[in-house]
């Protein structure tokens, strides 16, 4: 239990801040690296796919648990359900629109696929989904607050965005994230040192 939760926690330490930063500055990233007129929907696509990516990354170690149970039927059923939902969403998206499809895909991942995939296998290991959420709550809370703060700064301050200013903001964001996590009792440097030594 602790080994699996620690693994997910380590993943969340990297993926959540990265995806939140990309989501918060999707418009800036598109303006710097792409032609806004040709790629006018790209910032919205990046925004919603970044949020989706957070939850998909947290589901990535689930395959390890399914292999431990040696229950291929359960893995097959869950995979079929997830694939069917995804296929249905993108089939309907052909008639609705690309951005709308991605929004629905994001919502289905957050509200259905993510909890379903975890809860089903957690029952076999007597794991609590709420304990799982508690384990990854600190990165979520810190990045949510930082995302709001950085987005507010972006909105109210007229910044001349270049690749250098974006890199500077990224460094500030990373620094604030590390300090905030340390304040909550999680030293990222110690964690990475322990991972390297192991």
Secondary structure by P-SEA (a helix, b strand, c coil): caaaaaaaaaaaacaaaaaaaaaaaaaaaaaaccccccccaaaaaaaaaaaaaaaaaaacaaaaaaaaaccaaaaaaaaaaaaaaaaaaaaaaaaccaaaaaaaaaaaaaccaaaaacaaaaaaacccaaaaaaaaaaaaaaaaaaaaaaaaaaacccccccaaaaaaaaaaaaaaaaaaaaaacccaaaaaaaaaac
